[in-house]
Amino acid sequence: MQFKDNFLIERQASTYPKVNLWNSQGVDCCSWEGIWCDQDTSNVIGLDLSSSCLFGSINSSSGLFHLGHLQYLNLPLNDFNFSMIPAAVENLSKLTYLNLSSSFFSSQIPLEISKLHNLAKLNLSFNLDYSHQGLLELKRLNLNSLAQNLTKLEWLDLSSVGINSPITKALANMSSLTYLHFGQYGLLGKFL
């Protein structure tokens, strides 16, 4: 898979890189570890590469963003080398689950995250630098935008994300939300 080729796989004693067994030479990717496919169409609908020793950046031209049927994307506990979350994440419009926690993403959370209208679970927590300071920020995209656009959201974790926007009543109107965690650091503002 092209996605795998974008990364240096850093094998660590405590983790097992799922992508080591991926073979792009004629083998059906639906049988690869960490990939789930729809039984009827064989479209890739789930990708779980948690703790897979991925090291490098994900760019917007990555094959990942061509998986138009993807509903589940789980990439925590990798090292994306302080890169930004690509704006091309908006191409994954069928996502219901997105976990990019503890993966060394940095900078502004892209506006395009708010276009993932089917999201039920979003976890962007604990993207920390080596001194345990939060790397992600919620400025241009604010909590109000998330609340207005992600109406199906049931679970939201923004622990250690620098939030510098008012905490509006819109959060209270997220009727599907059952879990909300801002955790430590970065919550600056007041309820309006």
C-alpha positions in Angstrom: 0.0 0.0 0.0 1.3 3.4 -1.0 0.5 4.8 2.5 3.1 2.4 4.1 5.8 3.6 1.8 5.6 7.2 3.2 7.0 6.2 6.5 10.2 4.9 8.1 9.1 2.0 10.3 11.0 2.2 13.6 10.8 -1.2 15.2 10.7 -0.9 19.0 11.0 -3.8 21.4 7.6 -3.1 23.0 5.6 -2.7 19.9 4.8 -4.6 16.7 4.5 -2.7 13.4 1.4 -4.1 11.8 2.5 -2.9 8.4 5.6 -5.2 8.4 3.4 -8.0 7.0 1.7 -5.9 4.4 2.6 -7.1 0.9 1.7 -5.1 -2.1 2.4 -7.8 -4.6 -0.9 -9.4 -5.5 -2.2 -10.1 -2.0 -5.7 -8.8 -1.1 -5.2 -5.9 1.4 -8.4 -7.0 3.2 -6.4 -9.8 4.7 -3.7 -7.5 6.1 -3.5 -6.8 9.8 -5.0 -3.5 10.8 -7.3 -3.3 7.7 -11.0 -3.9 7.7 -13.0 -4.2 4.5 -16.7 -4.2 3.7 -17.6 -7.9 3.1 -19.8 -7.1 0.1 -17.7 -4.5 -1.7 -14.2 -5.1 -0.4 -13.8 -1.4 0.1 -11.4 -0.5 3.0 -13.6 0.8 5.8 -11.3 0.6 8.7 -7.6 1.2 9.4 -6.1 0.5 12.8 -2.4 1.3 12.9 -2.1 2.2 16.5 1.4 1.6 18.0 2.7 0.7 14.5 6.1 2.4 14.8 5.2 4.8 11.9 7.7 7.7 11.7 7.3 10.6 9.3 4.8 13.0 7.9 1.4 12.3 6.3 1.1 14.6 3.3 -2.2 15.5 1.6 -1.3 13.4 -1.5 -1.0 10.3 0.6 -3.0 7.2 -0.5 -4.7 7.3 2.8 -6.9 10.2 1.6 -8.1 8.2 -1.4 -9.9 5.7 0.9 -13.3 7.3 0.3 -15.2 4.6 2.1 -13.1 4.8 5.3 -15.2 4.9 8.4 -12.6 4.1 11.1 -9.1 5.6 11.3 -7.0 4.8 14.4 -3.4 6.1 14.3 -2.5 6.8 18.0 1.0 6.1 19.5 3.0 6.7 16.3 5.5 9.5 15.6 4.3 11.8 12.8 7.4 14.0 13.4 5.6 17.2 14.6 3.8 17.5 11.2 0.4 19.2 10.7 -2.7 17.2 10.4 -3.3 17.4 6.6 -6.2 19.4 5.3 -7.0 16.4 3.0 -8.6 14.7 6.0 -11.8 16.3 4.7 -11.7 13.7 1.8 -12.5 11.0 4.4 -16.1 12.2 4.7 -17.5 8.9 5.8 -15.4 8.7 9.0 -17.3 8.0 12.2 -14.1 7.4 14.3 -10.9 9.4 14.2 -8.1 8.9 16.7 -4.8 10.8 16.2 -3.8 11.0 19.9 -0.3 10.8 21.2 1.2 10.9 17.7 3.3 14.0 17.6 1.0 16.1 15.4 1.5 19.8 15.8 0.2 23.2 14.9 -3.3 24.4 14.2 -6.1 21.7 13.9 -7.3 22.2 10.4 -10.7 23.6 9.6 -11.3 20.6 7.5 -11.8 18.4 10.6 -15.1 20.2 11.1 -16.3 19.0 7.6 -16.3 15.4 8.8 -20.1 15.5 9.6 -20.4 11.8 10.3 -17.8 11.8 13.2 -19.1 10.2 16.4 -15.7 9.9 18.1 -12.8 12.4 17.8 -9.6 12.1 19.8 -6.8 14.6 19.2 -5.4 14.4 22.8 -1.9 14.3 24.1 0.1 15.3 21.1 2.9 16.5 23.3 6.5 17.6 22.7 9.4 16.1 24.7 8.8 18.5 27.6 5.2 17.5 27.8 3.8 20.7 26.3 0.8 20.5 24.0 1.5 20.7 20.3 -1.9 21.1 18.8 -4.0 24.4 18.8 -7.6 25.1 18.3 -7.6 28.8 17.2 -8.7 29.3 13.6 -11.1 26.4 14.0 -12.8 27.1 17.3 -15.1 25.1 19.6 -18.1 26.8 18.2 -17.3 25.5 14.7 -16.8 22.0 16.0 -20.1 22.2 17.9 -22.1 23.5 15.0 -20.7 21.1 12.3 -20.0 17.9 14.2 -23.6 17.3 15.4 -23.2 13.5 15.6 -20.3 13.7 17.9 -20.7 11.5 20.9 -17.1 11.4 22.2 -14.6 14.3 22.1 -11.1 14.4 23.7 -9.0 17.5 23.3 -6.7 16.9 26.3 -3.5 19.0 26.0 -4.8 20.9 22.9 -4.3 24.7 23.3 -7.8 26.1 23.1 -8.0 29.9 22.9 -11.6 30.5 22.1 -14.7 31.1 24.1 -16.5 28.1 25.4 -19.9 28.8 24.0 -23.3 27.4 24.7 -23.1 25.5 21.5 -21.3 22.8 23.4 -24.3 22.4 25.6 -26.5 22.0 22.5 -24.5 18.9 21.3 -27.2 16.5 22.2 -25.3 13.4 21.1 -22.2 14.2 23.2 -21.8 11.8 26.1 -18.0 12.3 26.7 -16.1 15.5 26.7 -12.5 15.8 28.0 -10.3 18.9 27.7 -7.8 17.6 30.3 -4.8 19.5 31.3 -3.2 22.6 29.7 -4.6 24.9 27.1 -8.2 25.6 28.1 -8.3 29.4 28.0 -11.5 31.3 27.9 -14.9 31.5 29.6 -18.3 30.1 29.1 -20.6 32.4 27.1 
